[in-house]
């Protein structure tokens, strides 16, 4: 499971990427659930259409494999993705 270190390495966010296509897709999960909720979409874009799409899923701060307390704020999530 790859992890991306953010906030000076204090937070490590689990993510997965599938596909090698030109079109990039980032699936952002809602509050109080994990990236695994995107399983069918992740498989569809990343496996079945991986030649067209590169798709990324991740756990938001404080969810899933990331056991760090964090305020759920959309701008924080967007800044994390942007990095």
Phi and psi restraints in degrees (value plus and minus 20) as a CYANA .aco file:
   2 UNK   PHI     -89.4   -49.4
   2 UNK   PSI     129.4   169.4
   3 UNK   PHI    -152.8  -112.8
   3 UNK   PSI     121.9   161.9
   4 UNK   PHI    -126.0   -86.0
   4 UNK   PSI     103.5   143.5
   5 UNK   PHI    -104.0   -64.0
   5 UNK   PSI     109.4   149.4
   6 UNK   PHI    -151.0  -111.0
   6 UNK   PSI     151.7   191.7
   7 UNK   PHI      33.6    73.6
   7 UNK   PSI      30.7    70.7
   8 UNK   PHI      46.1    86.1
   8 UNK   PSI       4.5    44.5
   9 UNK   PHI      68.0   108.0
   9 UNK   PSI     -22.2    17.8
  10 UNK   PHI     -90.6   -50.6
  10 UNK   PSI     -47.3    -7.3
  11 UNK   PHI    -143.9  -103.9
  11 UNK   PSI     113.0   153.0
  12 UNK   PHI    -140.7  -100.7
  12 UNK   PSI      99.6   139.6
  13 UNK   PHI    -123.4   -83.4
  13 UNK   PSI     107.0   147.0
  14 UNK   PHI     -93.1   -53.1
  14 UNK   PSI     116.7   156.7
  15 UNK   PHI    -167.7  -127.7
  15 UNK   PSI     142.2   182.2
  16 UNK   PHI    -159.9  -119.9
  16 UNK   PSI     126.5   166.5
  17 UNK   PHI    -149.2  -109.2
  17 UNK   PSI     118.3   158.3
  18 UNK   PHI    -154.8  -114.8
  18 UNK   PSI     134.5   174.5
  19 UNK   PHI      65.7   105.7
  19 UNK   PSI     143.9   183.9
  20 UNK   PHI    -157.0  -117.0
  20 UNK   PSI       4.8    44.8
  21 UNK   PHI     -99.8   -59.8
  21 UNK   PSI     147.8   187.8
  22 UNK   PHI     -92.3   -52.3
  22 UNK   PSI     -54.8   -14.8
  23 UNK   PHI    -102.0   -62.0
  23 UNK   PSI     103.5   143.5
  24 UNK   PHI    -115.3   -75.3
  24 UNK   PSI     114.2   154.2
  25 UNK   PHI    -148.4  -108.4
  25 UNK   PSI     106.8   146.8
  26 UNK   PHI    -135.0   -95.0
  26 UNK   PSI      99.6   139.6
  27 UNK   PHI    -116.7   -76.7
  27 UNK   PSI      93.0   133.0
  28 UNK   PHI    -122.8   -82.8
  28 UNK   PSI      97.8   137.8
  29 UNK   PHI    -100.7   -60.7
  29 UNK   PSI     134.6   174.6
  30 UNK   PHI     -96.9   -56.9
  30 UNK   PSI    -195.2  -155.2
  31 UNK   PHI     -88.6   -48.6
  31 UNK   PSI     123.9   163.9
  32 UNK   PHI      46.3    86.3
  32 UNK   PSI      11.5    51.5
  33 UNK   PHI    -167.9  -127.9
  33 UNK   PSI     156.6   196.6
  34 UNK   PHI    -134.8   -94.8
  34 UNK   PSI     154.1   194.1
  35 UNK   PHI     -79.7   -39.7
  35 UNK   PSI     -43.4    -3.4
  36 UNK   PHI     -85.4   -45.4
  36 UNK   PSI     -35.2     4.8
  37 UNK   PHI     -85.6   -45.6
  37 UNK   PSI     -39.1     0.9
  38 UNK   PHI    -110.9   -70.9
  38 UNK   PSI      -6.7    33.3
  39 UNK   PHI     -70.6   -30.6
  39 UNK   PSI     -68.7   -28.7
  40 UNK   PHI     -87.7   -47.7
  40 UNK   PSI     -61.4   -21.4
  41 UNK   PHI     -88.6   -48.6
  41 UNK   PSI     -58.9   -18.9
  42 UNK   PHI     -81.4   -41.4
  42 UNK   PSI     -64.5   -24.5
  43 UNK   PHI     -85.7   -45.7
  43 UNK   PSI     -63.6   -23.6
  44 UNK   PHI     -80.6   -40.6
  44 UNK   PSI     -74.0   -34.0
  45 UNK   PHI     -95.3   -55.3
  45 UNK   PSI     -60.8   -20.8
  46 UNK   PHI    -103.3   -63.3
  46 UNK   PSI     -56.4   -16.4
  47 UNK   PHI    -117.5   -77.5
  47 UNK   PSI     -78.0   -38.0
  48 UNK   PHI     -89.4   -49.4
  48 UNK   PSI     -50.4   -10.4
  49 UNK   PHI    -147.8  -107.8
  49 UNK   PSI      12.9    52.9
  50 UNK   PHI     -84.5   -44.5
  50 UNK   PSI     -37.9     2.1
  51 UNK   PHI     -97.1   -57.1
  51 UNK   PSI     -38.8     1.2
  52 UNK   PHI    -121.1   -81.1
  52 UNK   PSI     -53.1   -13.1
  53 UNK   PHI    -144.2  -104.2
  53 UNK   PSI     128.2   168.2
  54 UNK   PHI    -134.7   -94.7
  54 UNK   PSI      99.9   139.9
  55 UNK   PHI    -139.7   -99.7
  55 UNK   PSI     120.7   160.7
  56 UNK   PHI    -146.2  -106.2
  56 UNK   PSI     115.5   155.5
  57 UNK   PHI    -144.8  -104.8
  57 UNK   PSI     133.8   173.8
  58 UNK   PHI    -176.7  -136.7
  58 UNK   PSI     141.6   181.6
  59 UNK   PHI    -109.0   -69.0
  59 UNK   PSI     113.1   153.1
  60 UNK   PHI     -87.1   -47.1
  60 UNK   PSI     141.4   181.4
  61 UNK   PHI     -76.9   -36.9
  61 UNK   PSI     112.1   152.1
  62 UNK   PHI      63.5   103.5
  62 UNK   PSI     -15.9    24.1
  63 UNK   PHI    -140.7  -100.7
  63 UNK   PSI     136.7   176.7
  64 UNK   PHI      37.7    77.7
  64 UNK   PSI    -145.3  -105.3
  65 UNK   PHI     -95.9   -55.9
  65 UNK   PSI     -29.6    10.4
  66 UNK   PHI    -116.5   -76.5
  66 UNK   PSI      80.4   120.4
  67 UNK   PHI    -118.1   -78.1
  67 UNK   PSI      26.2    66.2
  68 UNK   PHI    -133.3   -93.3
  68 UNK   PSI     110.3   150.3
  69 UNK   PHI     -83.1   -43.1
  69 UNK   PSI     113.7   153.7
  70 UNK   PHI    -172.4  -132.4
  70 UNK   PSI     125.5   165.5
  71 UNK   PHI     -93.5   -53.5
  71 UNK   PSI     113.6   153.6
  72 UNK   PHI    -105.5   -65.5
  72 UNK   PSI      79.8   119.8
  73 UNK   PHI    -150.3  -110.3
  73 UNK   PSI     108.4   148.4
  74 UNK   PHI     -78.3   -38.3
  74 UNK   PSI     -60.1   -20.1
  75 UNK   PHI     -85.0   -45.0
  75 UNK   PSI     -50.5   -10.5
  76 UNK   PHI     -88.2   -48.2
  76 UNK   PSI     -61.7   -21.7
  77 UNK   PHI     -83.0   -43.0
  77 UNK   PSI     -64.5   -24.5
  78 UNK   PHI     -83.5   -43.5
  78 UNK   PSI     -62.0   -22.0
  79 UNK   PHI     -83.8   -43.8
  79 UNK   PSI     -56.6   -16.6
  80 UNK   PHI     -84.7   -44.7
  80 UNK   PSI     -65.0   -25.0
  81 UNK   PHI     -83.1   -43.1
  81 UNK   PSI     -61.7   -21.7
  82 UNK   PHI     -80.8   -40.8
  82 UNK   PSI     -53.5   -13.5
